Amino acid sequence: MKSIIFIAPPAAGKGTHSMLVKEEYNIPSISTGDLLRAARNDNSSIGEEIRKAQDAGLLVADEIVIELLKQRLKQEDCYNGYILDGFPRNIEQAKAYDELLQEINKELGFVIYIDVDKELAKKRTLGRLSCSNCGSVYNDMIDESKPKNNGYCDKCNSALSKRSDDTEETFDIRFDTYIEQTKPLIDYYKDKGVLYTVDGSISKFITFEEIKKILNGGD
Ligand code: AMP
């Protein structure tokens, strides 16, 4: 399986579809948001920088993200492909990733844009619940995505929690950052001939069927 990059506004379904692809194709899903959340409690200036940026809804400095990703991609489970959830977030990161791919002798693979409008992204952000144990994502505001047992993960039964940056105020900043910095990646990857678009506003099961068609057809 080739590697996969998901590009989408906050809460459009990057995490959900990364988990579904991971289960279907048995490749790891790497969320830079999760890598950063794990590093933010570090008692160092880097930990503090991550906390400040994440809590304000801003992007963490490119060098920090790229270094964490570089270390992660060197792990053995990435040899046969991986999913990038939340990276790259701007053109600089995309260029740094192109260089990294050359260094580790891998190809770009698929880039999938999940199209969702601002109103729906906001609704999903405010209802989102995550399992910090297994990474599963649920949503209190969307029937098909509610956990079966209120407040607990269907898969591992751990307590679900809200992310500290899933507030109304931070959402607006994150969405603006997405429009200004991340959306230009659509043209960047279109020009390279690797971009596919799926509709993220419909049932996640139908969107996932579209994703599977892309992955199976292009392999
Ligand atoms: P996510 O879990 O993808 O929604 O990301 C949550 C937050 O982590 C973002 O709002 C950023 O502060 C930070 N973050 C995640 N991925 C990146 C990235 N590729 N570059 C910079 N900051 C990131």
py3Dmol code that shows the C-alpha trace and the ligand (Angstrom):
import py3Dmol

protein = """\
ATOM      1  CA  MET A   1       0.000   0.000   0.000  1.00  0.00           C
ATOM      2  CA  LYS A   2       1.210   3.490  -0.874  1.00  0.00           C
ATOM      3  CA  SER A   3       1.227   6.192   1.794  1.00  0.00           C
ATOM      4  CA  ILE A   4      -1.802   8.421   2.261  1.00  0.00           C
ATOM      5  CA  ILE A   5      -2.107  12.070   3.234  1.00  0.00           C
ATOM      6  CA  PHE A   6      -5.456  13.442   4.420  1.00  0.00           C
ATOM      7  CA  ILE A   7      -6.131  17.146   3.966  1.00  0.00           C
ATOM      8  CA  ALA A   8      -9.257  18.567   5.582  1.00  0.00           C
ATOM      9  CA  PRO A   9     -10.584  21.326   7.856  1.00  0.00           C
ATOM     10  CA  PRO A  10     -10.752  20.634  11.615  1.00  0.00           C
ATOM     11  CA  ALA A  11     -13.110  17.767  12.529  1.00  0.00           C
ATOM     12  CA  ALA A  12     -13.918  16.929   8.876  1.00  0.00           C
ATOM     13  CA  GLY A  13     -13.108  13.268   9.504  1.00  0.00           C
ATOM     14  CA  LYS A  14      -9.313  12.973   9.129  1.00  0.00           C
ATOM     15  CA  GLY A  15      -9.032  11.040  12.396  1.00  0.00           C
ATOM     16  CA  THR A  16     -12.058   8.837  11.696  1.00  0.00           C
ATOM     17  CA  HIS A  17     -10.992   7.894   8.168  1.00  0.00           C
ATOM     18  CA  SER A  18      -7.374   7.398   9.231  1.00  0.00           C
ATOM     19  CA  MET A  19      -8.575   4.824  11.770  1.00  0.00           C
ATOM     20  CA  LEU A  20     -10.806   3.104   9.183  1.00  0.00           C
ATOM     21  CA  VAL A  21      -7.984   2.941   6.602  1.00  0.00           C
ATOM     22  CA  LYS A  22      -5.608   1.681   9.287  1.00  0.00           C
ATOM     23  CA  GLU A  23      -7.957  -1.192  10.130  1.00  0.00           C
ATOM     24  CA  GLU A  24      -8.758  -2.044   6.488  1.00  0.00           C
ATOM     25  CA  TYR A  25      -5.188  -1.961   5.123  1.00  0.00           C
ATOM     26  CA  ASN A  26      -3.172  -2.677   8.260  1.00  0.00           C
ATOM     27  CA  ILE A  27      -0.850   0.330   8.019  1.00  0.00           C
ATOM     28  CA  PRO A  28      -0.168   2.775  10.886  1.00  0.00           C
ATOM     29  CA  SER A  29      -1.979   6.079  11.188  1.00  0.00           C
ATOM     30  CA  ILE A  30       0.256   8.946  12.240  1.00  0.00           C
ATOM     31  CA  SER A  31      -1.468  12.018  13.609  1.00  0.00           C
ATOM     32  CA  THR A  32       0.902  14.954  14.072  1.00  0.00           C
ATOM     33  CA  GLY A  33      -1.708  16.405  16.460  1.00  0.00           C
ATOM     34  CA  ASP A  34      -1.321  13.260  18.608  1.00  0.00           C
ATOM     35  CA  LEU A  35       2.494  13.302  18.349  1.00  0.00           C
ATOM     36  CA  LEU A  36       2.410  16.910  19.540  1.00  0.00           C
ATOM     37  CA  ARG A  37      -0.134  16.203  22.293  1.00  0.00           C
ATOM     38  CA  ALA A  38       2.186  13.474  23.588  1.00  0.00           C
ATOM     39  CA  ALA A  39       5.157  15.893  23.515  1.00  0.00           C
ATOM     40  CA  ARG A  40       3.340  18.903  25.017  1.00  0.00           C
ATOM     41  CA  ASN A  41       3.649  17.656  28.589  1.00  0.00           C
ATOM     42  CA  ASP A  42       7.399  17.531  28.243  1.00  0.00           C
ATOM     43  CA  ASN A  43       8.997  19.762  30.841  1.00  0.00           C
ATOM     44  CA  SER A  44      11.047  21.669  28.255  1.00  0.00           C
ATOM     45  CA  SER A  45      10.868  24.841  26.183  1.00  0.00           C
ATOM     46  CA  ILE A  46       9.587  22.724  23.273  1.00  0.00           C
ATOM     47  CA  GLY A  47       6.769  21.339  25.447  1.00  0.00           C
ATOM     48  CA  GLU A  48       5.830  24.891  26.382  1.00  0.00           C
ATOM     49  CA  GLU A  49       5.906  26.069  22.757  1.00  0.00           C
ATOM     50  CA  ILE A  50       3.585  23.231  21.753  1.00  0.00           C
ATOM     51  CA  ARG A  51       1.151  23.978  24.608  1.00  0.00           C
ATOM     52  CA  LYS A  52       0.973  27.666  23.709  1.00  0.00           C
ATOM     53  CA  ALA A  53       0.380  27.070  19.983  1.00  0.00           C
ATOM     54  CA  GLN A  54      -2.164  24.265  20.436  1.00  0.00           C
ATOM     55  CA  ASP A  55      -4.155  26.077  23.112  1.00  0.00           C
ATOM     56  CA  ALA A  56      -4.338  29.169  20.903  1.00  0.00           C
ATOM     57  CA  GLY A  57      -5.446  27.118  17.872  1.00  0.00           C
ATOM     58  CA  LEU A  58      -2.267  28.065  15.971  1.00  0.00           C
ATOM     59  CA  LEU A  59       0.156  25.829  14.127  1.00  0.00           C
ATOM     60  CA  VAL A  60       3.189  24.538  16.013  1.00  0.00           C
ATOM     61  CA  ALA A  61       6.553  25.579  14.487  1.00  0.00           C
ATOM     62  CA  ASP A  62       7.408  23.540  11.368  1.00  0.00           C
ATOM     63  CA  GLU A  63      10.826  22.399  12.694  1.00  0.00           C
ATOM     64  CA  ILE A  64       9.253  20.797  15.789  1.00  0.00           C
ATOM     65  CA  VAL A  65       6.588  18.952  13.791  1.00  0.00           C
ATOM     66  CA  ILE A  66       8.982  17.786  11.066  1.00  0.00           C
ATOM     67  CA  GLU A  67      11.503  16.443  13.587  1.00  0.00           C
ATOM     68  CA  LEU A  68       8.801  14.476  15.455  1.00  0.00           C
ATOM     69  CA  LEU A  69       7.489  13.097  12.164  1.00  0.00           C
ATOM     70  CA  LYS A  70      10.959  12.163  10.916  1.00  0.00           C
ATOM     71  CA  GLN A  71      11.565  10.074  14.044  1.00  0.00           C
ATOM     72  CA  ARG A  72       8.170   8.400  13.716  1.00  0.00           C
ATOM     73  CA  LEU A  73       8.582   7.507  10.011  1.00  0.00           C
ATOM     74  CA  LYS A  74      11.864   5.753  10.756  1.00  0.00           C
ATOM     75  CA  GLN A  75      10.023   3.139  12.827  1.00  0.00           C
ATOM     76  CA  GLU A  76       9.663  -0.286  11.297  1.00  0.00           C
ATOM     77  CA  ASP A  77       5.864  -0.308  11.107  1.00  0.00           C
ATOM     78  CA  CYS A  78       6.032   2.494   8.486  1.00  0.00           C
ATOM     79  CA  TYR A  79       8.035   0.469   5.955  1.00  0.00           C
ATOM     80  CA  ASN A  80       4.961  -0.753   4.049  1.00  0.00           C
ATOM     81  CA  GLY A  81       3.066   2.536   3.989  1.00  0.00           C
ATOM     82  CA  TYR A  82       1.366   4.800   6.506  1.00  0.00           C
ATOM     83  CA  ILE A  83      -1.375   7.387   6.825  1.00  0.00           C
ATOM     84  CA  LEU A  84      -0.596  10.998   7.641  1.00  0.00           C
ATOM     85  CA  ASP A  85      -3.431  12.630   9.555  1.00  0.00           C
ATOM     86  CA  GLY A  86      -2.825  16.368   9.938  1.00  0.00           C
ATOM     87  CA  PHE A  87       0.432  16.744   8.024  1.00  0.00           C
ATOM     88  CA  PRO A  88       1.441  18.709   6.002  1.00  0.00           C
ATOM     89  CA  ARG A  89      -0.440  21.794   7.192  1.00  0.00           C
ATOM     90  CA  ASN A  90       1.279  24.373   4.968  1.00  0.00           C
ATOM     91  CA  ILE A  91       3.401  24.613   1.802  1.00  0.00           C
ATOM     92  CA  GLU A  92       6.683  24.751   3.767  1.00  0.00           C
ATOM     93  CA  GLN A  93       5.861  21.445   5.459  1.00  0.00           C
ATOM     94  CA  ALA A  94       4.886  19.922   2.101  1.00  0.00           C
ATOM     95  CA  LYS A  95       8.248  20.926   0.627  1.00  0.00           C
ATOM     96  CA  ALA A  96      10.119  19.609   3.677  1.00  0.00           C
ATOM     97  CA  TYR A  97       8.166  16.350   3.322  1.00  0.00           C
ATOM     98  CA  ASP A  98       9.138  16.084  -0.384  1.00  0.00           C
ATOM     99  CA  GLU A  99      12.784  16.308   0.714  1.00  0.00           C
ATOM    100  CA  LEU A 100      12.273  13.781   3.502  1.00  0.00           C
ATOM    101  CA  LEU A 101      10.713  11.313   1.027  1.00  0.00           C
ATOM    102  CA  GLN A 102      13.765  11.594  -1.210  1.00  0.00           C
ATOM    103  CA  GLU A 103      15.999  11.020   1.811  1.00  0.00           C
ATOM    104  CA  ILE A 104      14.150   7.857   2.846  1.00  0.00           C
ATOM    105  CA  ASN A 105      13.542   6.772  -0.770  1.00  0.00           C
ATOM    106  CA  LYS A 106       9.745   6.674  -0.687  1.00  0.00           C
ATOM    107  CA  GLU A 107       7.078   8.023  -3.021  1.00  0.00           C
ATOM    108  CA  LEU A 108       4.310  10.486  -2.227  1.00  0.00           C
ATOM    109  CA  GLY A 109       1.362   8.118  -2.683  1.00  0.00           C
ATOM    110  CA  PHE A 110      -2.250   9.359  -2.419  1.00  0.00           C
ATOM    111  CA  VAL A 111      -3.411  12.748  -1.179  1.00  0.00           C
ATOM    112  CA  ILE A 112      -7.092  12.757  -0.219  1.00  0.00           C
ATOM    113  CA  TYR A 113      -8.954  15.994   0.387  1.00  0.00           C
ATOM    114  CA  ILE A 114     -12.052  15.591   2.587  1.00  0.00           C
ATOM    115  CA  ASP A 115     -14.425  18.361   1.592  1.00  0.00           C
ATOM    116  CA  VAL A 116     -16.618  19.759   4.426  1.00  0.00           C
ATOM    117  CA  ASP A 117     -18.011  23.283   4.880  1.00  0.00           C
ATOM    118  CA  LYS A 118     -17.339  25.521   7.887  1.00  0.00           C
ATOM    119  CA  GLU A 119     -20.744  25.090   9.528  1.00  0.00           C
ATOM    120  CA  LEU A 120     -20.520  21.287   9.617  1.00  0.00           C
ATOM    121  CA  ALA A 121     -16.860  21.352  10.677  1.00  0.00           C
ATOM    122  CA  LYS A 122     -17.859  23.553  13.640  1.00  0.00           C
ATOM    123  CA  LYS A 123     -20.740  21.289  14.671  1.00  0.00           C
ATOM    124  CA  ARG A 124     -18.428  18.265  14.548  1.00  0.00           C
ATOM    125  CA  THR A 125     -15.693  20.062  16.481  1.00  0.00           C
ATOM    126  CA  LEU A 126     -18.022  21.012  19.319  1.00  0.00           C
ATOM    127  CA  GLY A 127     -19.432  17.468  19.612  1.00  0.00           C
ATOM    128  CA  ARG A 128     -16.149  15.580  19.256  1.00  0.00           C
ATOM    129  CA  LEU A 129     -15.079  13.059  21.904  1.00  0.00           C
ATOM    130  CA  SER A 130     -11.803  11.146  21.727  1.00  0.00           C
ATOM    131  CA  CYS A 131     -10.384   8.064  23.366  1.00  0.00           C
ATOM    132  CA  SER A 132      -6.880   8.882  24.595  1.00  0.00           C
ATOM    133  CA  ASN A 133      -6.188   5.158  24.978  1.00  0.00           C
ATOM    134  CA  CYS A 134      -6.852   3.801  21.437  1.00  0.00           C
ATOM    135  CA  GLY A 135      -7.364   7.011  19.421  1.00  0.00           C
ATOM    136  CA  SER A 136     -10.975   6.288  18.372  1.00  0.00           C
ATOM    137  CA  VAL A 137     -13.084   9.366  17.689  1.00  0.00           C
ATOM    138  CA  TYR A 138     -16.818   9.806  18.446  1.00  0.00           C
ATOM    139  CA  ASN A 139     -19.326  12.608  18.132  1.00  0.00           C
ATOM    140  CA  ASP A 140     -22.136  13.503  20.497  1.00  0.00           C
ATOM    141  CA  MET A 141     -23.909  15.585  17.842  1.00  0.00           C
ATOM    142  CA  ILE A 142     -23.980  13.001  15.042  1.00  0.00           C
ATOM    143  CA  ASP A 143     -26.153   9.897  15.500  1.00  0.00           C
ATOM    144  CA  GLU A 144     -23.960   7.432  13.559  1.00  0.00           C
ATOM    145  CA  SER A 145     -20.864   8.552  15.507  1.00  0.00           C
ATOM    146  CA  LYS A 146     -22.197   8.497  19.089  1.00  0.00           C
ATOM    147  CA  PRO A 147     -20.548   5.979  21.440  1.00  0.00           C
ATOM    148  CA  LYS A 148     -22.852   3.045  22.305  1.00  0.00           C
ATOM    149  CA  ASN A 149     -22.152   3.426  25.986  1.00  0.00           C
ATOM    150  CA  ASN A 150     -22.391   7.147  26.793  1.00  0.00           C
ATOM    151  CA  GLY A 151     -18.946   8.565  27.650  1.00  0.00           C
ATOM    152  CA  TYR A 152     -16.997   5.330  27.039  1.00  0.00           C
ATOM    153  CA  CYS A 153     -15.057   3.969  24.058  1.00  0.00           C
ATOM    154  CA  ASP A 154     -16.823   1.176  22.093  1.00  0.00           C
ATOM    155  CA  LYS A 155     -13.482  -0.489  21.382  1.00  0.00           C
ATOM    156  CA  CYS A 156     -11.537  -0.393  24.657  1.00  0.00           C
ATOM    157  CA  ASN A 157     -14.110   0.903  27.158  1.00  0.00           C
ATOM    158  CA  SER A 158     -11.825   3.767  28.326  1.00  0.00           C
ATOM    159  CA  ALA A 159     -13.450   7.066  29.367  1.00  0.00           C
ATOM    160  CA  LEU A 160     -13.835   9.530  26.464  1.00  0.00           C
ATOM    161  CA  SER A 161     -12.729  13.134  26.756  1.00  0.00           C
ATOM    162  CA  LYS A 162     -13.035  16.454  24.944  1.00  0.00           C
ATOM    163  CA  ARG A 163      -9.900  18.012  23.508  1.00  0.00           C
ATOM    164  CA  SER A 164      -8.875  21.282  25.158  1.00  0.00           C
ATOM    165  CA  ASP A 165      -8.765  23.018  21.750  1.00  0.00           C
ATOM    166  CA  ASP A 166     -12.270  21.929  20.672  1.00  0.00           C
ATOM    167  CA  THR A 167     -13.945  25.162  21.811  1.00  0.00           C
ATOM    168  CA  GLU A 168     -16.003  27.607  19.734  1.00  0.00           C
ATOM    169  CA  GLU A 169     -13.381  30.355  20.012  1.00  0.00           C
ATOM    170  CA  THR A 170     -10.413  28.145  19.097  1.00  0.00           C
ATOM    171  CA  PHE A 171     -12.367  26.535  16.262  1.00  0.00           C
ATOM    172  CA  ASP A 172     -12.692  29.895  14.453  1.00  0.00           C
ATOM    173  CA  ILE A 173      -8.940  30.494  14.676  1.00  0.00           C
ATOM    174  CA  ARG A 174      -8.173  26.932  13.555  1.00  0.00           C
ATOM    175  CA  PHE A 175     -10.552  27.210  10.616  1.00  0.00           C
ATOM    176  CA  ASP A 176      -9.013  30.532   9.505  1.00  0.00           C
ATOM    177  CA  THR A 177      -5.541  28.964   9.780  1.00  0.00           C
ATOM    178  CA  TYR A 178      -6.775  26.081   7.640  1.00  0.00           C
ATOM    179  CA  ILE A 179      -8.095  28.427   4.910  1.00  0.00           C
ATOM    180  CA  GLU A 180      -4.944  30.562   4.877  1.00  0.00           C
ATOM    181  CA  GLN A 181      -2.241  27.928   5.261  1.00  0.00           C
ATOM    182  CA  THR A 182      -3.526  24.412   4.604  1.00  0.00           C
ATOM    183  CA  LYS A 183      -6.040  24.862   1.758  1.00  0.00           C
ATOM    184  CA  PRO A 184      -3.321  26.042  -0.701  1.00  0.00           C
ATOM    185  CA  LEU A 185      -1.985  22.455  -0.468  1.00  0.00           C
ATOM    186  CA  ILE A 186      -4.911  21.341  -2.620  1.00  0.00           C
ATOM    187  CA  ASP A 187      -3.434  23.116  -5.648  1.00  0.00           C
ATOM    188  CA  TYR A 188       0.098  22.053  -4.665  1.00  0.00           C
ATOM    189  CA  TYR A 189      -0.878  18.374  -4.845  1.00  0.00           C
ATOM    190  CA  LYS A 190      -3.281  18.832  -7.796  1.00  0.00           C
ATOM    191  CA  ASP A 191      -0.300  20.093  -9.795  1.00  0.00           C
ATOM    192  CA  LYS A 192       1.618  16.937  -8.860  1.00  0.00           C
ATOM    193  CA  GLY A 193      -1.307  14.779 -10.095  1.00  0.00           C
ATOM    194  CA  VAL A 194      -1.843  12.962  -6.772  1.00  0.00           C
ATOM    195  CA  LEU A 195      -4.944  14.717  -5.399  1.00  0.00           C
ATOM    196  CA  TYR A 196      -8.331  13.005  -4.909  1.00  0.00           C
ATOM    197  CA  THR A 197     -11.419  14.655  -3.416  1.00  0.00           C
ATOM    198  CA  VAL A 198     -14.156  12.977  -1.353  1.00  0.00           C
ATOM    199  CA  ASP A 199     -17.358  14.414   0.093  1.00  0.00           C
ATOM    200  CA  GLY A 200     -17.009  14.467   3.895  1.00  0.00           C
ATOM    201  CA  SER A 201     -20.483  15.860   4.575  1.00  0.00           C
ATOM    202  CA  ILE A 202     -22.304  12.556   3.984  1.00  0.00           C
ATOM    203  CA  SER A 203     -22.345   9.399   6.135  1.00  0.00           C
ATOM    204  CA  LYS A 204     -18.813   8.379   7.129  1.00  0.00           C
ATOM    205  CA  PHE A 205     -19.531   4.879   5.786  1.00  0.00           C
ATOM    206  CA  ILE A 206     -20.274   6.225   2.283  1.00  0.00           C
ATOM    207  CA  THR A 207     -17.240   8.530   2.383  1.00  0.00           C
ATOM    208  CA  PHE A 208     -15.107   5.564   3.394  1.00  0.00           C
ATOM    209  CA  GLU A 209     -16.409   3.555   0.401  1.00  0.00           C
ATOM    210  CA  GLU A 210     -15.249   6.429  -1.838  1.00  0.00           C
ATOM    211  CA  ILE A 211     -11.831   6.359  -0.151  1.00  0.00           C
ATOM    212  CA  LYS A 212     -11.492   2.601  -0.621  1.00  0.00           C
ATOM    213  CA  LYS A 213     -12.333   2.944  -4.336  1.00  0.00           C
ATOM    214  CA  ILE A 214      -9.499   5.477  -4.697  1.00  0.00           C
ATOM    215  CA  LEU A 215      -7.003   3.343  -2.782  1.00  0.00           C
ATOM    216  CA  ASN A 216      -7.928   0.091  -4.532  1.00  0.00           C
ATOM    217  CA  GLY A 217      -8.123   1.653  -7.989  1.00  0.00           C
ATOM    218  CA  GLY A 218      -4.829   3.437  -7.827  1.00  0.00           C
ATOM    219  CA  ASP A 219      -2.650   0.683  -6.403  1.00  0.00           C
TER     220      ASP A 219
END
"""
ligand_1 = """\
23
AMP
P -5.237 18.034 14.997
O -5.198 16.956 16.026
O -4.722 17.580 13.655
O -6.579 18.723 14.903
O -4.194 19.154 15.493
C -4.378 19.836 16.721
C -3.366 20.961 16.834
O -2.022 20.417 16.821
C -3.387 21.977 15.711
O -4.374 22.990 15.925
C -1.973 22.526 15.792
O -1.812 23.392 16.904
C -1.155 21.269 16.092
N -0.737 20.571 14.849
C -1.122 19.338 14.405
N -0.530 19.006 13.268
C 0.287 20.050 12.955
C 1.171 20.329 11.880
N 1.344 19.473 10.859
N 1.844 21.512 11.914
C 1.695 22.386 12.912
N 0.879 22.200 13.953
C 0.162 21.046 13.981
"""
view = py3Dmol.view(width=600, height=400)
view.addModel(protein, "pdb")
view.setStyle({"model": 0}, {"cartoon": {"style": "trace"}})
view.addModel(ligand_1, "xyz")
view.setStyle({"model": 1}, {"stick": {}})
view.zoomTo()
view.show()
